[in-house]
Amino acid sequence: MPTPPADRRALRERARRSGSVVAQRLLDQPLRNLGVGGAVALLAVTAAFGGLEPAAEPGLPAVAVGEPVEAGPFELTLEKVLWVDELPGVKPGEGNRWLALTATVTNTSERTATSANLRNTLGLTGVEGLVEPPDAGTDRVLSSRRLLLADASDLSPVQPGLDYELVFLFEHDASLPPPEEVTVQVVGHTWRSSTITPDVAWFDPTVVAEATLAMREAVDEGGADEGGAEEGDA
């Protein structure tokens, strides 16, 4: 189910006020005490990454926090770039961690989209230790899981005209240090007929925006984030 408008506004407000007492009470709890829904939702109120301006590839628009990117059939607005060792009920493989990108996604087409369409829209490049193999013919690694922040459920189908608050989870080898920065690619597709079969679908994956962004830890060993967000970070 999509996140209702009132809940979306509440999530954004909590993110904006993530240095507040209420948010700090959440951040003071270890992830294991929050349950799967609460732990995934915590990623929405954790402070945004900071410090580095996005560095885009020449000729490509930059992916910037809070700025929507059109990538057919979706509009995607990246919110946070984090890593976390564990999320209760959403466990990576043994010895791995999650790299977590939270985003607001809207299906701007007139057609229902699938989980596969969603998966193909966001990827990471140049990150050592990602568990998933690169997408065919590219060096881009796609997410392992895509969960709704409201309740940690998988999203499919993706209905037209609705906003979804999501976390894209990328499984990463925890024997390596977590990356300090990652290169994010947003990929758009074109609705057309197949040249081989009678199928009509979203084809022609094209990188429409890219940037190298700082990544930070969601919570520390004690379950508390190292400092709240500065005013205007969210």
KAUR-V657393 format. One record per residue. N is the residue number from 0. PHI is phi in degrees with one decimal (* if undefined). OMEGA is omega in degrees with one decimal (999 if undefined). D_CENTER is the distance of its C-alpha to the mean C-alpha in Angstrom with 2 decimals. Layout:
BEGIN
N:PHI:OMEGA:D_CENTER + N:PHI:OMEGA:D_CENTER
END
This chain:
BEGIN
0:*:178.5:17.92 + 1:-70.0:176.4:16.01 + 2:-70.6:179.0:15.64 + 3:-60.8:-178.3:19.00 + 4:-54.3:-178.9:19.36 + 5:-63.4:178.6:20.93 + 6:-68.7:177.7:18.13 + 7:-61.7:179.2:15.55 + 8:-63.4:179.7:18.03 + 9:-65.3:178.4:18.44 + 10:-61.6:-179.7:14.81 + 11:-65.9:-179.8:14.87 + 12:-66.7:177.7:18.30 + 13:-65.0:176.6:17.45 + 14:-63.8:-180.0:14.73 + 15:-63.8:-175.0:17.50 + 16:-105.2:-172.1:20.01 + 17:-67.5:171.6:18.17 + 18:-91.7:-175.2:21.36 + 19:-77.1:179.4:23.45 + 20:-61.7:-178.6:25.52 + 21:-60.7:179.7:23.63 + 22:-64.1:-178.8:20.25 + 23:-63.4:176.7:22.18 + 24:-61.8:174.9:23.65 + 25:-65.3:-175.1:20.30 + 26:-68.9:179.3:19.39 + 27:-74.8:-179.2:22.87 + 28:-91.6:172.5:22.31 + 29:-58.6:-178.9:21.29 + 30:-56.9:-176.9:18.29 + 31:-65.8:-179.3:20.89 + 32:-87.2:-172.3:22.69 + 33:-92.1:-173.0:19.98 + 34:79.6:-172.3:19.59 + 35:-61.2:-178.2:16.53 + 36:-63.9:-179.1:15.72 + 37:-65.6:-179.4:16.50 + 38:-67.6:178.4:14.66 + 39:-68.5:177.5:11.28 + 40:-63.4:178.3:12.25 + 41:-59.1:177.8:13.20 + 42:-61.1:179.8:9.75 + 43:-78.4:-177.2:10.09 + 44:-104.7:176.3:13.47 + 45:-66.3:-176.9:13.15 + 46:-56.1:177.4:14.25 + 47:-67.2:173.9:12.22 + 48:-63.1:-177.8:12.82 + 49:-147.5:169.4:16.18 + 50:101.4:-174.0:19.08 + 51:-108.8:170.9:18.18 + 52:-74.8:179.4:18.27 + 53:-64.8:176.9:16.06 + 54:-109.4:-176.2:18.26 + 55:-95.5:171.5:18.09 + 56:-65.9:178.5:20.10 + 57:-55.7:177.3:23.48 + 58:88.4:178.7:23.68 + 59:-112.4:172.2:20.00 + 60:-60.9:179.3:18.45 + 61:-83.5:168.6:16.06 + 62:-79.5:-178.2:12.40 + 63:-126.1:179.9:12.88 + 64:-59.9:176.9:11.24 + 65:79.1:-179.1:12.39 + 66:-107.6:-178.2:13.83 + 67:-68.6:176.2:13.33 + 68:-123.0:176.2:13.51 + 69:-82.8:-178.7:15.64 + 70:-145.1:-173.2:14.74 + 71:-42.6:7.6:17.05 + 72:-92.5:-171.5:16.82 + 73:-118.5:159.5:13.82 + 74:-110.4:-175.2:13.19 + 75:-120.9:176.7:9.65 + 76:-120.1:-178.9:9.28 + 77:-74.7:-177.3:6.79 + 78:-114.4:-174.8:7.57 + 79:-140.0:175.6:7.04 + 80:-132.2:-168.2:7.13 + 81:-135.8:166.4:8.84 + 82:-129.1:-177.7:10.79 + 83:-149.8:-178.0:12.74 + 84:-72.9:-176.0:15.79 + 85:-151.2:169.5:15.80 + 86:-133.1:-176.9:14.57 + 87:-56.0:178.3:17.67 + 88:80.9:177.9:17.89 + 89:-129.5:-170.2:14.71 + 90:-91.4:170.0:16.38 + 91:-75.0:176.3:15.72 + 92:-64.7:-179.3:18.96 + 93:-55.0:178.6:21.79 + 94:80.5:-179.6:21.41 + 95:-119.4:175.5:17.68 + 96:-130.1:174.7:14.71 + 97:-105.9:160.0:10.93 + 98:-97.2:-169.2:8.68 + 99:-121.2:175.1:5.54 + 100:-114.9:176.8:2.63 + 101:-93.7:-175.0:3.29 + 102:-158.5:168.2:4.91 + 103:-99.6:-177.1:8.36 + 104:-123.6:176.3:9.58 + 105:-125.2:173.0:13.36 + 106:-80.1:-175.5:15.61 + 107:-90.6:178.2:18.21 + 108:-86.2:176.6:20.57 + 109:-96.0:-174.3:23.45 + 110:-119.3:174.0:22.46 + 111:-67.6:178.6:20.47 + 112:-102.5:-176.3:17.57 + 113:-109.4:175.0:16.71 + 114:-61.1:178.4:13.96 + 115:-65.1:175.7:15.03 + 116:-58.0:-179.4:14.60 + 117:-64.1:179.9:10.97 + 118:-58.5:-175.3:10.46 + 119:-75.5:-172.5:12.46 + 120:-90.1:-174.8:10.57 + 121:-137.5:179.4:7.97 + 122:-147.9:177.3:9.42 + 123:-118.4:176.3:10.65 + 124:-128.9:174.1:14.39 + 125:70.5:-179.7:17.02 + 126:-102.4:178.8:15.44 + 127:-69.7:172.9:18.30 + 128:95.8:175.1:17.98 + 129:-68.0:-172.9:15.10 + 130:-78.3:-179.6:16.59 + 131:-66.9:175.0:15.77 + 132:-72.6:177.6:18.21 + 133:-61.5:174.4:17.43 + 134:-60.5:-173.5:17.38 + 135:-53.8:176.1:21.05 + 136:77.1:-179.2:22.75 + 137:-136.1:170.0:19.93 + 138:-105.9:-176.8:18.55 + 139:-92.9:177.6:14.92 + 140:-100.7:-178.8:13.15 + 141:-91.5:-174.2:10.86 + 142:-69.7:176.3:8.59 + 143:-81.2:-179.3:10.98 + 144:-139.3:174.7:9.62 + 145:-135.4:-171.4:7.71 + 146:-121.2:172.2:8.95 + 147:-70.7:179.7:10.13 + 148:-65.0:-174.7:10.03 + 149:-64.5:-173.9:13.73 + 150:-142.9:177.4:15.07 + 151:64.1:176.8:12.71 + 152:-89.0:175.0:14.18 + 153:-72.0:-178.1:13.20 + 154:-105.7:171.5:13.00 + 155:-173.6:-1.7:15.89 + 156:-78.3:177.9:17.53 + 157:-108.4:-172.1:15.59 + 158:-78.0:179.1:18.45 + 159:-63.6:170.3:19.47 + 160:77.6:-178.6:19.36 + 161:-110.5:175.1:17.07 + 162:-89.9:176.9:14.02 + 163:-127.3:174.0:11.30 + 164:-91.6:-171.0:9.02 + 165:-126.6:164.1:6.20 + 166:-122.7:174.0:4.09 + 167:-94.5:-176.2:3.63 + 168:-106.6:178.8:6.57 + 169:-115.7:-178.1:8.85 + 170:-78.9:-172.8:12.40 + 171:-133.7:-179.2:14.39 + 172:-66.9:-175.9:18.15 + 173:-78.2:172.3:19.02 + 174:-73.1:174.7:22.46 + 175:-98.8:175.7:21.01 + 176:-65.8:176.8:19.96 + 177:-63.5:-178.9:16.28 + 178:-66.8:175.1:15.53 + 179:-79.6:177.4:16.25 + 180:-152.3:178.9:14.33 + 181:-136.9:173.8:12.27 + 182:-96.2:-175.8:12.80 + 183:-103.0:174.7:9.99 + 184:-119.1:172.0:11.43 + 185:-104.1:-170.2:10.96 + 186:-120.2:176.0:13.53 + 187:-101.6:-179.0:15.92 + 188:-134.3:-179.2:18.59 + 189:-114.6:177.2:22.12 + 190:-82.0:-178.3:23.78 + 191:-159.0:176.1:27.08 + 192:-77.2:175.2:29.62 + 193:-68.9:176.5:29.51 + 194:-84.3:-175.5:32.24 + 195:-114.2:-176.9:33.06 + 196:-122.6:177.8:32.79 + 197:-74.5:-174.6:33.28 + 198:-65.9:169.3:29.59 + 199:-115.2:-174.4:27.70 + 200:-159.6:178.1:23.95 + 201:-87.3:-177.9:21.02 + 202:-119.1:171.8:22.17 + 203:60.1:177.1:22.20 + 204:-59.2:-177.4:18.69 + 205:-136.4:176.8:18.75 + 206:-68.5:-177.3:16.51 + 207:-104.5:177.8:16.63 + 208:-159.2:-176.9:14.83 + 209:-154.3:175.4:14.13 + 210:-161.2:171.7:14.10 + 211:-96.7:-171.0:14.43 + 212:-123.5:177.0:12.68 + 213:-68.2:177.1:13.68 + 214:-120.5:178.9:11.91 + 215:-132.8:179.2:13.44 + 216:-75.6:179.1:14.16 + 217:-71.2:177.8:12.95 + 218:-144.1:178.9:16.56 + 219:-90.5:-175.1:19.77 + 220:-60.6:-179.3:22.25 + 221:-84.5:178.9:23.89 + 222:92.0:-179.2:20.85 + 223:-117.4:176.6:20.87 + 224:-67.7:-176.6:18.63 + 225:-81.6:177.1:20.83 + 226:101.5:-180.0:21.52 + 227:-81.5:178.2:20.10 + 228:-72.7:169.6:18.47 + 229:-71.8:179.4:20.97 + 230:-54.6:177.1:21.96 + 231:92.6:-180.0:19.78 + 232:-68.8:-171.8:16.75 + 233:-79.2:999:14.52
END
